[in-house]
């Protein structure tokens, strides 16, 4: 495309040069001036066309395609995408189709006071359906994220597990889409770890870790193929009224066939939680989720962000944890909000588990082994709690 356009510019210039040569000395100064003006306008016009064409081409190449495999697709409007996917959604998903009036009524017309968060594909609002059920509604208006809508509907409507957020319904309406989930009244884990006024006890942290790991274990061992979440982080771990954890936001998920070791994809995820090996080779597999979960475990222990900016030289959280295990006091890594009320043995066990999750791919445990290690830490914590709560005779 560029070669032909450049040739056209050269050809245009040569035409004007030839014309000037044929006129020779007989050409007047006015004609030369007019010819030069036309030349400049012509070059500028073609340059603008090239820039517009280039922008359109790059934009179409950077759109991520729906489903597995190819991550680049030509652009399509949301309406067209809806029409092409509507039949498959109706036939394959068990998702309840809700009328758009119900959505707007439930959220008070997407009122700002109902806003509870921002996901990768759109804003999330709390609402109450006509049957009185409290829900969370994700509003998707960008056609570039239409694949998120289709992926979440086709995935979550088929997979049900106590530690995955429940998809209750969906709505397709020309240039906008809605996903309706159960409302988790205690928000997300990020708010509790990093919010100044919120505190999680040691037992709550261990139980949240176990719940999240069990949800991930279910995804990784799904009979029809391993489901890789690709965006495990505290903000995507929701907490219900009883502080039971639910994994959420499957907009980046990938499904691998049973006999596949990985699928190739452009790098997606959140800074600080993305597996370094995935960044290098673009191979999506279950070990990438294990790495991300290891970072979450470190945050449950420490209450710190992925990059510790409190140090003279900012350091990634996993490096800080490793440096303490090599010669420091691991209790220095504990979240001050815990007030020292935790089992040091269980803390050390989870810390070791988290560091193994963030190690080299070949050395990482499976998510099943992570669940087993966390359950052991929970039992140790219960025993310590039982001993310390016994009255002195």
N, C-alpha and C positions, 0 to 999 in steps of 0.2 A: 504493500500500500504506500509506504513512505517513498520507495524508489520511484514509483510511477508519478507520484505527486511532485517530487523534486525534478524529474525529467520534464514534467509539464511546465514548471517554473523556468527551467533552462530554455525550453523550446520557446516560451513566451518572450524571454529576453532576446533570443536569437532572431525572432521575427522582427522585433523593434530595431535590432542592430542592422539587419539586412535592409530594412526600409530606409534607415538613415543613410546607408551606404549608397543605395540606388539614387536617392535624391541628390547626394553629393553637395557641391557648392551651390546648387540651385535652391536648396531648402532655405527657407527663411528662418529667422530666429524664433518667430512665433510658433512655427510648426515644430521645431525642435523642442520648444518648451512644452507644447501640448503632448508630444510623443513621450517625453520624460514623465509628465504627470500621469499619463495612462499607464506607463510601465510601473510606476510606484503603486498606483491604486490596484493594479492587477496582482502584483506580488503580495501586497497586504491582504487582499481578498482571499487569495489562495492559502496564505499562511493561516488565516482565521479558520478556513475550512479544515485544514490539516489539524489544527489544535482541537477543534470540536470533534472531529472524527477520532482523534487519538484518545480524548477523554471518554468518549462513548465506548470505545473498544476496551480500554482498561477497566471501566466500570463493569462491563459485562463479564470480564474475565475474573473479577474479584468476588463475584457473588458465590456463596456456598450452596451447593446443590443439596436437595433433599435425599434422605436415606443414606446408605453406606457407599463406600467406594469413592467416587469422584467428588472432589470438593469444589470444583468450578463448574458453573452452569451459566447458560445465557439468561438474561433477565426476563422476568415475566411479571405481569401485573398480579396483584393479589386476587382479583376477580377471576382471572384466567386460571391461576393456580388452584383456587377453590373449586372451580368447575371441574378441573381435571382430576382432583383428588376426592371430590365429594362422594362419588360412587364407592370408592375403596373405604372411605371413612364409615359410610353407612353400613357396608357389608361386614367390615372387619372389626370395627370397634363396638364396645358395649357402652360407649359414652352416651349419656342422656343429652339429647339435643334440646336446648332451651331457647325460647324466643327472645329476641333482642330487647323487647319491652320489659321482660322479666329481669334482665341484667341491669338495665338502667333504673328500674324501680328499686331493685335490691340495694344498689349502691348510691341511691339518691342522686342519680344522673352523674355518677363518677365525681361526687363532691370531694373537694380537697380535704375536708375533715375526715373522710373515709380512707384517705391514702395511708398505706402502711409500709410501702417499700417499692424499690425499683429493681427489677430483674434484668437479665441480659437482653430480653426481647420486649420489655414493656413495663408499665407501672402496675402495681398491685393495690387493690382496694378491698376493704372489708365490706361485707353486706349481709343482708338477711333476706332469704328467699320467701316467697309467698307462703310456704309451709312452715315458716318460723325457723328454718335451719340457718345457722350462722356460717358464712362462707368467706373465702378469699377469692377474689376475681382478678385474673391477670388480663390486662388489656393490651392487645397486639395491634398496632396500626401501621407498622412499617413492613412493606411487602418483602423486604430483604430478610425478615425473620419469619416468613410464612412456613419455612421448614421446621421451625421450632414448634409451631402450632400442630402441624401434622405429626411430627415425631412424638410429641408428648401425648397426643390423643391416641395414636396407635400403640404406644408403649404402655402408658399407665392404665388404659382401659382394659388391658389384658393381664397385667401383673398386679396382684394384690398381696400385700404383706403388711403386718402391723407396724413395721418400721419404715414404710414408704408412705409419703403423703397421698391421700386418696383423691383421685380425680372424680368429681361428682357429675360434671356436665361440661358442655361446650356450646359455643354459639358461633355461627358463621354468618357474617353480614356484609357482603360486598367488600368495602375497603377496610374492614376491621374484624377482628376475631377476639373471642373471649374463652378463657379456660377457668373453670369453676372448681375450686378445691375445698376440702374441709378446712375450717379455720383453726389454727393452732394458737390458742389464747395467750401463750407465754412467749410469743414471738420467735426469734431465732437465737441460736447459741452465741452469735457474735455480740448481740445486745447484752447478754448476761456476762460474757467474759470481759468485755471492754467498757461496759457502761459503769459509771461511777457509783450509781445508787443501787446496783443489783449485785447480789452475791449468791454463788452456787456452793453448796457444801461439798465436802470430799466425796461422800457417798453418791450425791447427785451427779457429780462429774464422772465417776466410774460407771454408773448406770447409763448415763447418756452415751458414753463411749461404747458400751456394749450394745445398746440399741442401734446406734449408727452402724457399727461393724456388722451386726446381724442383717441389717437392711442391705448392706453392700455384699455380704456373703450370698444373700438370696439372688441379687442381680448377677453376680459372677458365676453362679451355678444354675442359671435359668435353663431349663431343659432344651429350649429351642435355640439356644446360643448365648454366650456370655454377653451381658449388657454392661458396657463400660460407661460410667457416669461422666467422667472427664472434667467435673467441676466441683469436687468435694472441698468444702470449706465451711467454716462456722456459720456463715450467712445462709447456707443451703441446708442447715440442720435445724428443723423447726421443733418446737417444744409445745406439747399440748398442756392442758390444765394440770395434769399429773406429772409434768416434766418428762414424759415419755418422748423419745426422739423420733423424728420422721425425716428421712432424706427427701429433698425436694429439688425442683428445677432440673428437668431432664432435657432441656433444650439443646445441649451439646452431646448428648449420649450417642454411642455407637453400638451396634449389634454385630457380634462376630459369630460366624458359623462355628459349629462344634469342632470342626477339624482345622480351624484357623489359629495360628499362633499370634497373629496381629492383623490389623487393617491399617493401610496408609492414609494419612490425613494431614492437612495443614494444622499447625499448632493452634490449639484452642484451650482456653482455661483462664485462670486468674493468677496474676503475678504472685510469686512466692509459694504457690501450691502446685505448680506444673513440674512434673518429673523432668530433671535435666536431660535424661537419656531420650525422652520423647521429643524434647526441643531439638536434639541433634539428629535423630534418625526418622522422626515423624511417624513412628510406629505406635499405634494405639493398642494397648492391651491392659489386662487387669492389674498388672504391677504398677501402672501409672496411678491408678486409684489408691493402691496401697501406699504409695509414696505420699500422696496428698493427705491421706488419712493419718499418716505418721506425723505430718506437720500439725494437724488438728489435735492429736494426742499431746504434742509438746505444748500447744496453747492451753489445753485443758489443765495441764500441770502448772504452767507458769503464769497464765493470764496475760501473756505478752503477744505483741504483733509479730508478723513474720520477719520483720527487720527491727532489731532493737536499736532505736535511735538514742537511747539514754547513755550509751557508751561513748567514750572519746572517739573511737572508730566504730561506726555502725556495723553490726555483724548479723548475718542471717541467724535465725533462731536455732536451727539444727547445729550450726557451728558452735554457738555459745553453749549448747547442751553438751556437745562432745568435749569441749575444752574443760568443762566442770567434771565430767566423768573421768578424765585422765589424771586428775590430781587435785581438784577442788572439792568443795563441800556441796554435794548435790542438793542439799536442803536450801542452798542459796537460789536454786532455780525455782523453788516453790512460790506460787502466787501468794503475796502478802495477805490477800483477802481470806486465805484459809486460816490465818491466825495460828498456824502450827497444828491445827486439828486434823491430822491425817496419819495414816499408817506409813512410816518410813519404808518398811519392807515392801508394801504394795506400791508406793511411790517409785522406789528404785526399779521394781519389776516393770512398771508401765514405761518408765523412762528408757529402760533397756529395749523394750519392745518398740517404742517410737523410733529410736535410733536405728534399729534393724530395718524398720519400714523405709527409712530415708537413706539407706545405704545403697550399694550397687544392686542393680536389678537381680543378678544371680544370687545374691545373698538375702534378698527380702523374703519374709514369710508370706504364705498365702493368707488371705483374709480369714480363712477358717482357723489357722494357727493364731492369728491375732485375737479372734473371739475367745479361743481357749485360754490364752494368756490373760486377757482381761477378766474372764470369769474367775480365774485363779486369784487375781488381785482383789476382786470383790469379796471372795471368801475370806482371804486374809484380813481384809478391812473389817468384815463382820465380826471375826473372832477378836480382833483388837478392840472393837467397839463394845463387844460383850464383856470382855475382861475389865475394861476401864469403867463400865457402867455398874459393875457389881458392888454392892455395899461392903464396906470394911467391917469385919466381925470383931 
